[in-house]
Every structure is written in C-alpha cells, then in structure tokens.
Amino acid sequence: MEPASRTPGVLGLQVLLCSSLLLNALLVAHHFLSALPAPSELLGATSNGGGSLSWSLQAARDAESVAATGCSGHGRVFLDGIVGEDGRPGCECNTCFQGPDCSVRTANCTVDADSGDPMFLEPYWMRHAEASAVVFSGWHRMSYRATDGVFQSVELERSIKQLHRAVGNAVADDKHMVFGTGSVQLLSALVYALSPDSNSGSSAGVVATAPYYAAYKSSTVLFDSRENHWEGNTAAWANASAGNATRNEDIIEFVTSPNNPDAQLRKPVVGGASAIVDHAYYWPHFTHIPEPADEDVMIFTVSKLSGHASSRFGYSQT
Amino acid sequence: MEPASRTPGVLGLQVLLCSSLLLNALLVAHHFLSALPAPSELLGATSNGGGSLSWSLQAARDAESVAATGCSGHGRVFLDGIVGEDGRPGCECNTCFQGPDCSVRTANCTVDADSGDPMFLEPYWMRHAEASAVVFSGWHRMSYRATDGVFQSVELERSIKQLHRAVGNAVADDKHMVFGTGSVQLLSALVYALSPDSNSGSSAGVVATAPYYAAYKSSTVLFDSRENHWEGNTAAWANASAGNATRNEDIIEFVTSPNNPDAQLRKPVVGGASAIVDHAYYWPHFTHIPEPADEDVMIFTVSKLSGHASSRFGYSQT
C-alpha cells in the first residue's frame, strides 16, 4: 500500500486508532503500576513515590470491609471482634438484640441505663471517618521512650495545649503535663504525690463534697497507704474553717467541676487543703465555660472529651 | 458511503478502533470509580464492594509515606512525631546522630547501652509489614467495655492462649487471664491480691532472690501499704525453711525465670510462700524451654515477647 492511495477518512481512522491504542497502553500501565505493591527491602526510601499503597493496603481493606458490615443498626463489627465460623469477626449486638446481624429483639429484656458509656459521640467520629483514621505499622514506636528520648509524646502534649487554647476552657500553656492510663490512675498518683512522707508520722486525710464520684473514696481505700486515708465528706471541715484557723495542710480535697452527678461548677471547700480539681466534664458539650480553668492541679480525660473511653487516656496539668 | 464500497482493511481498522475506544472507556471508568471515595452516609452497608478504599486511603498513604522516609539508617520518622516547618513529622535520630536526616555524627558522643529497649526486634516487624499493619477507625471500641459486655478483649485472650499452645512455653488453657498496662502494673496488683487484709493485723513480707529486677522492691516500697512491706533477699528464709517449719504463708516471693540479669531458670526458694513467677523472658528467642510453665501465678509481657515496649501490655495467668 502506498500512502498516496489512502483516503482522508482512512488516515483519520488510523490516527484515531493510534491515539486510542496509546491511551490503552497508558491506562493499562497505570492500572497495574498502581495496583502492584511497590517492591521494598525493609521499607527503604525507594518505595512509594506517591499514590500507590503496598503494606497497608490489605489492612485498610479489612478495616473498611468491617466498617461497612451491617448489624441492623443494633450492633457493630470490630476488627478484633470474636471470629465466627466463616473466619471473620461477627456482629456484637447492643443490649436486647441478638442474632448474626442483631436483627432479633430479645424478649422481656431490660436495658440498664446506669452507665457512663460515651457512645453518643460515635456518630460524630463516623462522620469524620477520613480525618480520624489512623494506620499503625507493626514497628510503630517500639521503644520505651516516646519522642526523642522523652517518655511522653511531645506532639500529643502540643496538640492538647492547642486544643485548650482553641476551646478556651483551661490555661494550659505554662503547665506541666502528665499522661495516665485513664484519669483514675492519675487521681491515685496525685493523692500519693500530695501526701506527706509516712516517716514524718503524719497521714493526709482525703475528702470530697457529697455527692461525689465513688472512685475518689474507693481508690483511696483500696491502696490502704500509710501516707493517706479516706476522711469522708468535706462538710465538717467547711464549718471548722469558717469558725477558726484549723491547720488543713494535710487535707487533700477532690473537687469536680462540673460535678457528676449534680452538674454543679464547684470550688474547693476546705481552706488550705491541696485541691485536685477534676475537669473531666469541663468542655462546651457538657457545660458552659465561664472562664478558662487555672487551678494548680487539674485533671482531664478523653473518655468525656472525645468519648474514647476504652482507650484509657487521662492527663493532669500542674 | 455504502458499506459495500469499504475495503476489508478499513473495516478492520474500524473494528480495532471501536474495541480500543471501548477498552479506553472501561479503563477510565475503572480508574475513576476506584479512585473516588465511595459515597457513604455514616458508613452504611452500601459502600466498599471490594478493592476500592475511601476513608482509610489518606491515612494509609500518610503511614506509607512516613515509613519510606529515609533517616540515613540512624533514625526514624513517626506519624505522631514532632512536626517541622514543612508541616510534616521529621526524623528522630538515634543517640550520637543529628541533622534533618540524622546523617551527622555527634562529636565525642557516648552511647548509653544500659537500657532494655527491645529495638532488635524492629527489623522483624518491618519484614512482616503487611501482616502486622492495623487500620484504626476513629470510632474503634469507644465503649468502656471491650467485647460483648466484657471489660477485656476475648479475641486477644484467645490469641494469647493459641500462641502459648503453639510455642509450648506455658499451660494457658485452664488459666484465668488479667491484662495490665505493662507487667509492672500487674506485679503491684498481684502483691495487693496476695496480701492479707490489714484489718487482720498482719502484713505480708515481699521478697526476691538477688540479683533481682529493681522494680520488685521499688514498687512495693512506693505504695507503702499497710498490707505488705519489702523484706529483701530470700537468703534468710531459704535457710530457715530448710532448718524448721517456719510459717511462711505471709511471704510473697518474686521469682523470675529466666532471671534478669543472670539468665537463670529459677524456682521459688521460700517454702509455703505465695510465688509470683515472672516469665517475661520465657520465650524461645531468649532461653531454651525445658517444659511448659504451669505455676499458679505467672506474668508475661509483650515488651519482651514482641518488643512492643511502648504499647505497655502485660498479662498475668492464674
């Protein structure tokens, strides 16, 4: 065939075909290059130029697949849930629902509403799924130390201070921060820290104004320390302080603001006592914030702030 | 144009072109359908038929990008590391290295080798990157309860028992398991649990055979409880037990097997005492396993088993 013999139509077809085939080749190449895991030897700097995923892909698929499983709106599937006969974690049903997809209502079932489970915040995190997703590698921060030789995450501390500045509920910038496995652990640690040395012969009395959080009493009694002991309601001390100059240095007072269960914004009652101010609920979704809190010893917890109760994270600022 | 006037060559071109265009359309459609986040309203059952990712994609990309960052082999980047001027977490350098990519050796620097950091296991987890990756959603197990109303993960307990069966280092199946924030927390909890009630007028003596792990003494002394006290080395009791029938019910003995630092496979020394057997290092990568451990009270920790020291997870089996 000589080129001169072709009609313009055939030439056009050929140009179109070539372009189309070239496009085919590009798309096929793109598809396979982005689908194949990037080669990596101990995950060196060579892998992952940009959009493609390798080692995290399967875990991400598993997580999305679990999140998309339906439990009739009466339960949830978790990645680390109990694995069923099909080798996959199954639905964990809300109280009074049962069956593989939680669709069966349990007969004569009573729901126990006496719980502080913060599940009302779950839809918020589902709506912000992309912003709150976290991918952990198997070798994430294996060391005992958290950040550059420090035992506590410097970045987390910075984020918490930034949050308090944005919300305006606490003066955090000049405070020293200590992280704990839930705030209850820190309550005990603070009672210990504020108690006199038992070799001095004295023992601190621990008090709170009724109605108060039961763990103030139970944790103090549990440790049965020589350095402190539970002394009950503040009522007696409040009257005594008003009347005369009783020495209160060895009193440790738990103050909850707002209080649980009566929602009062409380102040210390015993003059001269060491106050541990529990601000677990001092956030705008639980109370109004008349001014940023600025006590010497303050306690916060994510079980109330964000609703992540099972992650057991609290912090104290002193 | 009538079809009859076409040459076979032009017809072939047209068929090829049509096929090619169709393939293009399919590939383009596939590309965009898999790249776009699947629509989801509170992540219902509609999203994610299979291969495509939506809410976890960005987090997975961030994690892989961080993992692929080079720190000259003398440091690491972590997702939650300190954010630099470019808005991204930077290299955290090993001791004696510095600079943005940890390539500069610090002059006259001495490495402190006196640390139990289990970083020698890091390359193992990097080699098993895909199998050990975990993707957390923002609403993962927010409740105080872990599995179906239980406060502890049933699936994790099952996996731990399976592991002990496979390794053959402990008889775990008939044991009751308690999880703790690191094993040190459980050491204290066990001393508490094995002590007599202080109202009975007695106080348990806590002992260990030297050389022993310093936390046995320091944690007992720290709590300064009315129910127990540190009594030092077992040497005195060992002699006494051999000679006469001294009552040892109120002695709590820490036994580490293999011991740290002398690697001895130890047995309890004080007859009649309550033994807390610390099997932190009773794994085949630290010692040989003559037989499965089967004591009444055993302690294990992932900081030694898998090297995940900062995840603070220990468990006791009783």
HADDOCK unambig.tbl for C-alpha pairs under 7 A between the chains (distance, minus, plus):
assign (segid A and resid 10 and name CA) (segid B and resid 10 and name CA) 6.47 0.50 0.50
assign (segid A and resid 13 and name CA) (segid B and resid 13 and name CA) 6.85 0.50 0.50
assign (segid A and resid 17 and name CA) (segid B and resid 17 and name CA) 4.99 0.50 0.50
assign (segid A and resid 20 and name CA) (segid B and resid 20 and name CA) 5.91 0.50 0.50
assign (segid A and resid 20 and name CA) (segid B and resid 21 and name CA) 6.12 0.50 0.50
assign (segid A and resid 21 and name CA) (segid B and resid 20 and name CA) 6.08 0.50 0.50
assign (segid A and resid 23 and name CA) (segid B and resid 24 and name CA) 6.87 0.50 0.50
assign (segid A and resid 24 and name CA) (segid B and resid 20 and name CA) 6.92 0.50 0.50
assign (segid A and resid 24 and name CA) (segid B and resid 23 and name CA) 6.85 0.50 0.50
assign (segid A and resid 24 and name CA) (segid B and resid 24 and name CA) 5.57 0.50 0.50
assign (segid A and resid 27 and name CA) (segid B and resid 27 and name CA) 6.28 0.50 0.50
assign (segid A and resid 42 and name CA) (segid B and resid 126 and name CA) 5.58 0.50 0.50
assign (segid A and resid 42 and name CA) (segid B and resid 127 and name CA) 5.65 0.50 0.50
assign (segid A and resid 43 and name CA) (segid B and resid 67 and name CA) 6.80 0.50 0.50
assign (segid A and resid 43 and name CA) (segid B and resid 68 and name CA) 5.96 0.50 0.50
assign (segid A and resid 43 and name CA) (segid B and resid 126 and name CA) 6.87 0.50 0.50
assign (segid A and resid 44 and name CA) (segid B and resid 68 and name CA) 5.69 0.50 0.50
assign (segid A and resid 44 and name CA) (segid B and resid 70 and name CA) 6.89 0.50 0.50
assign (segid A and resid 45 and name CA) (segid B and resid 68 and name CA) 4.71 0.50 0.50
assign (segid A and resid 45 and name CA) (segid B and resid 69 and name CA) 5.55 0.50 0.50
assign (segid A and resid 45 and name CA) (segid B and resid 70 and name CA) 5.25 0.50 0.50
assign (segid A and resid 47 and name CA) (segid B and resid 68 and name CA) 6.31 0.50 0.50
assign (segid A and resid 48 and name CA) (segid B and resid 65 and name CA) 6.69 0.50 0.50
assign (segid A and resid 48 and name CA) (segid B and resid 68 and name CA) 6.94 0.50 0.50
assign (segid A and resid 53 and name CA) (segid B and resid 61 and name CA) 6.59 0.50 0.50
assign (segid A and resid 55 and name CA) (segid B and resid 129 and name CA) 5.66 0.50 0.50
assign (segid A and resid 55 and name CA) (segid B and resid 130 and name CA) 4.26 0.50 0.50
assign (segid A and resid 56 and name CA) (segid B and resid 60 and name CA) 5.92 0.50 0.50
assign (segid A and resid 56 and name CA) (segid B and resid 130 and name CA) 6.06 0.50 0.50
assign (segid A and resid 56 and name CA) (segid B and resid 133 and name CA) 5.96 0.50 0.50
assign (segid A and resid 59 and name CA) (segid B and resid 133 and name CA) 5.98 0.50 0.50
assign (segid A and resid 59 and name CA) (segid B and resid 134 and name CA) 5.64 0.50 0.50
assign (segid A and resid 59 and name CA) (segid B and resid 135 and name CA) 5.81 0.50 0.50
assign (segid A and resid 60 and name CA) (segid B and resid 56 and name CA) 5.92 0.50 0.50
assign (segid A and resid 60 and name CA) (segid B and resid 135 and name CA) 5.66 0.50 0.50
assign (segid A and resid 61 and name CA) (segid B and resid 53 and name CA) 6.60 0.50 0.50
assign (segid A and resid 63 and name CA) (segid B and resid 135 and name CA) 6.01 0.50 0.50
assign (segid A and resid 65 and name CA) (segid B and resid 48 and name CA) 6.71 0.50 0.50
assign (segid A and resid 67 and name CA) (segid B and resid 43 and name CA) 6.79 0.50 0.50
assign (segid A and resid 68 and name CA) (segid B and resid 43 and name CA) 5.96 0.50 0.50
assign (segid A and resid 68 and name CA) (segid B and resid 44 and name CA) 5.64 0.50 0.50
assign (segid A and resid 68 and name CA) (segid B and resid 45 and name CA) 4.67 0.50 0.50
assign (segid A and resid 68 and name CA) (segid B and resid 47 and name CA) 6.36 0.50 0.50
assign (segid A and resid 69 and name CA) (segid B and resid 45 and name CA) 5.57 0.50 0.50
assign (segid A and resid 70 and name CA) (segid B and resid 44 and name CA) 6.86 0.50 0.50
assign (segid A and resid 70 and name CA) (segid B and resid 45 and name CA) 5.35 0.50 0.50
assign (segid A and resid 80 and name CA) (segid B and resid 155 and name CA) 6.43 0.50 0.50
assign (segid A and resid 81 and name CA) (segid B and resid 147 and name CA) 6.92 0.50 0.50
assign (segid A and resid 81 and name CA) (segid B and resid 155 and name CA) 6.19 0.50 0.50
assign (segid A and resid 82 and name CA) (segid B and resid 154 and name CA) 6.90 0.50 0.50
assign (segid A and resid 82 and name CA) (segid B and resid 155 and name CA) 5.37 0.50 0.50
assign (segid A and resid 92 and name CA) (segid B and resid 148 and name CA) 5.79 0.50 0.50
assign (segid A and resid 117 and name CA) (segid B and resid 143 and name CA) 5.55 0.50 0.50
assign (segid A and resid 117 and name CA) (segid B and resid 144 and name CA) 6.18 0.50 0.50
assign (segid A and resid 118 and name CA) (segid B and resid 143 and name CA) 6.59 0.50 0.50
assign (segid A and resid 119 and name CA) (segid B and resid 142 and name CA) 6.74 0.50 0.50
assign (segid A and resid 119 and name CA) (segid B and resid 143 and name CA) 6.50 0.50 0.50
assign (segid A and resid 122 and name CA) (segid B and resid 139 and name CA) 5.81 0.50 0.50
assign (segid A and resid 123 and name CA) (segid B and resid 42 and name CA) 6.96 0.50 0.50
assign (segid A and resid 125 and name CA) (segid B and resid 138 and name CA) 5.45 0.50 0.50
assign (segid A and resid 125 and name CA) (segid B and resid 139 and name CA) 5.57 0.50 0.50
assign (segid A and resid 126 and name CA) (segid B and resid 42 and name CA) 5.57 0.50 0.50
assign (segid A and resid 126 and name CA) (segid B and resid 43 and name CA) 6.86 0.50 0.50
assign (segid A and resid 126 and name CA) (segid B and resid 138 and name CA) 6.95 0.50 0.50
assign (segid A and resid 126 and name CA) (segid B and resid 139 and name CA) 6.46 0.50 0.50
assign (segid A and resid 127 and name CA) (segid B and resid 42 and name CA) 5.70 0.50 0.50
assign (segid A and resid 129 and name CA) (segid B and resid 55 and name CA) 5.66 0.50 0.50
assign (segid A and resid 129 and name CA) (segid B and resid 137 and name CA) 6.68 0.50 0.50
assign (segid A and resid 129 and name CA) (segid B and resid 138 and name CA) 6.15 0.50 0.50
assign (segid A and resid 130 and name CA) (segid B and resid 55 and name CA) 4.24 0.50 0.50
assign (segid A and resid 130 and name CA) (segid B and resid 56 and name CA) 6.06 0.50 0.50
assign (segid A and resid 132 and name CA) (segid B and resid 137 and name CA) 6.62 0.50 0.50
assign (segid A and resid 132 and name CA) (segid B and resid 138 and name CA) 4.67 0.50 0.50
assign (segid A and resid 133 and name CA) (segid B and resid 56 and name CA) 5.96 0.50 0.50
assign (segid A and resid 133 and name CA) (segid B and resid 59 and name CA) 5.98 0.50 0.50
assign (segid A and resid 133 and name CA) (segid B and resid 136 and name CA) 5.76 0.50 0.50
assign (segid A and resid 133 and name CA) (segid B and resid 137 and name CA) 4.72 0.50 0.50
assign (segid A and resid 133 and name CA) (segid B and resid 138 and name CA) 5.37 0.50 0.50
assign (segid A and resid 134 and name CA) (segid B and resid 59 and name CA) 5.62 0.50 0.50
assign (segid A and resid 134 and name CA) (segid B and resid 135 and name CA) 5.88 0.50 0.50
assign (segid A and resid 134 and name CA) (segid B and resid 136 and name CA) 5.20 0.50 0.50
assign (segid A and resid 134 and name CA) (segid B and resid 137 and name CA) 6.63 0.50 0.50
assign (segid A and resid 135 and name CA) (segid B and resid 59 and name CA) 5.80 0.50 0.50
assign (segid A and resid 135 and name CA) (segid B and resid 60 and name CA) 5.65 0.50 0.50
assign (segid A and resid 135 and name CA) (segid B and resid 63 and name CA) 5.99 0.50 0.50
assign (segid A and resid 135 and name CA) (segid B and resid 134 and name CA) 5.89 0.50 0.50
assign (segid A and resid 135 and name CA) (segid B and resid 135 and name CA) 4.46 0.50 0.50
assign (segid A and resid 135 and name CA) (segid B and resid 136 and name CA) 6.23 0.50 0.50
assign (segid A and resid 136 and name CA) (segid B and resid 133 and name CA) 5.78 0.50 0.50
assign (segid A and resid 136 and name CA) (segid B and resid 134 and name CA) 5.21 0.50 0.50
assign (segid A and resid 136 and name CA) (segid B and resid 135 and name CA) 6.24 0.50 0.50
assign (segid A and resid 137 and name CA) (segid B and resid 129 and name CA) 6.70 0.50 0.50
assign (segid A and resid 137 and name CA) (segid B and resid 132 and name CA) 6.62 0.50 0.50
assign (segid A and resid 137 and name CA) (segid B and resid 133 and name CA) 4.74 0.50 0.50
assign (segid A and resid 137 and name CA) (segid B and resid 134 and name CA) 6.64 0.50 0.50
assign (segid A and resid 138 and name CA) (segid B and resid 125 and name CA) 5.46 0.50 0.50
assign (segid A and resid 138 and name CA) (segid B and resid 126 and name CA) 6.96 0.50 0.50
assign (segid A and resid 138 and name CA) (segid B and resid 129 and name CA) 6.18 0.50 0.50
assign (segid A and resid 138 and name CA) (segid B and resid 132 and name CA) 4.69 0.50 0.50
assign (segid A and resid 138 and name CA) (segid B and resid 133 and name CA) 5.39 0.50 0.50
assign (segid A and resid 139 and name CA) (segid B and resid 122 and name CA) 5.80 0.50 0.50
assign (segid A and resid 139 and name CA) (segid B and resid 125 and name CA) 5.57 0.50 0.50
assign (segid A and resid 139 and name CA) (segid B and resid 126 and name CA) 6.46 0.50 0.50
assign (segid A and resid 141 and name CA) (segid B and resid 310 and name CA) 6.52 0.50 0.50
assign (segid A and resid 142 and name CA) (segid B and resid 119 and name CA) 6.72 0.50 0.50
assign (segid A and resid 142 and name CA) (segid B and resid 307 and name CA) 6.33 0.50 0.50
assign (segid A and resid 142 and name CA) (segid B and resid 308 and name CA) 4.55 0.50 0.50
assign (segid A and resid 142 and name CA) (segid B and resid 309 and name CA) 5.46 0.50 0.50
assign (segid A and resid 142 and name CA) (segid B and resid 310 and name CA) 5.46 0.50 0.50
assign (segid A and resid 143 and name CA) (segid B and resid 117 and name CA) 5.53 0.50 0.50
assign (segid A and resid 143 and name CA) (segid B and resid 118 and name CA) 6.60 0.50 0.50
assign (segid A and resid 143 and name CA) (segid B and resid 119 and name CA) 6.47 0.50 0.50
assign (segid A and resid 143 and name CA) (segid B and resid 308 and name CA) 7.00 0.50 0.50
assign (segid A and resid 143 and name CA) (segid B and resid 309 and name CA) 5.61 0.50 0.50
assign (segid A and resid 143 and name CA) (segid B and resid 310 and name CA) 5.55 0.50 0.50
assign (segid A and resid 144 and name CA) (segid B and resid 117 and name CA) 6.18 0.50 0.50
assign (segid A and resid 144 and name CA) (segid B and resid 309 and name CA) 5.12 0.50 0.50
assign (segid A and resid 144 and name CA) (segid B and resid 310 and name CA) 4.58 0.50 0.50
assign (segid A and resid 145 and name CA) (segid B and resid 310 and name CA) 6.84 0.50 0.50
assign (segid A and resid 147 and name CA) (segid B and resid 81 and name CA) 6.93 0.50 0.50
assign (segid A and resid 148 and name CA) (segid B and resid 92 and name CA) 5.79 0.50 0.50
assign (segid A and resid 154 and name CA) (segid B and resid 82 and name CA) 6.91 0.50 0.50
assign (segid A and resid 155 and name CA) (segid B and resid 80 and name CA) 6.42 0.50 0.50
assign (segid A and resid 155 and name CA) (segid B and resid 81 and name CA) 6.20 0.50 0.50
assign (segid A and resid 155 and name CA) (segid B and resid 82 and name CA) 5.38 0.50 0.50
assign (segid A and resid 223 and name CA) (segid B and resid 225 and name CA) 6.50 0.50 0.50
assign (segid A and resid 224 and name CA) (segid B and resid 225 and name CA) 5.53 0.50 0.50
assign (segid A and resid 224 and name CA) (segid B and resid 226 and name CA) 5.95 0.50 0.50
assign (segid A and resid 225 and name CA) (segid B and resid 223 and name CA) 6.49 0.50 0.50
assign (segid A and resid 225 and name CA) (segid B and resid 224 and name CA) 5.53 0.50 0.50
assign (segid A and resid 225 and name CA) (segid B and resid 225 and name CA) 4.23 0.50 0.50
assign (segid A and resid 225 and name CA) (segid B and resid 226 and name CA) 5.82 0.50 0.50
assign (segid A and resid 226 and name CA) (segid B and resid 224 and name CA) 5.94 0.50 0.50
assign (segid A and resid 226 and name CA) (segid B and resid 225 and name CA) 5.81 0.50 0.50
assign (segid A and resid 226 and name CA) (segid B and resid 226 and name CA) 5.94 0.50 0.50
assign (segid A and resid 307 and name CA) (segid B and resid 142 and name CA) 6.32 0.50 0.50
assign (segid A and resid 308 and name CA) (segid B and resid 142 and name CA) 4.53 0.50 0.50
assign (segid A and resid 308 and name CA) (segid B and resid 143 and name CA) 6.98 0.50 0.50
assign (segid A and resid 309 and name CA) (segid B and resid 142 and name CA) 5.44 0.50 0.50
assign (segid A and resid 309 and name CA) (segid B and resid 143 and name CA) 5.59 0.50 0.50
assign (segid A and resid 309 and name CA) (segid B and resid 144 and name CA) 5.10 0.50 0.50
assign (segid A and resid 310 and name CA) (segid B and resid 141 and name CA) 6.49 0.50 0.50
assign (segid A and resid 310 and name CA) (segid B and resid 142 and name CA) 5.44 0.50 0.50
assign (segid A and resid 310 and name CA) (segid B and resid 143 and name CA) 5.53 0.50 0.50
assign (segid A and resid 310 and name CA) (segid B and resid 144 and name CA) 4.58 0.50 0.50
assign (segid A and resid 310 and name CA) (segid B and resid 145 and name CA) 6.82 0.50 0.50
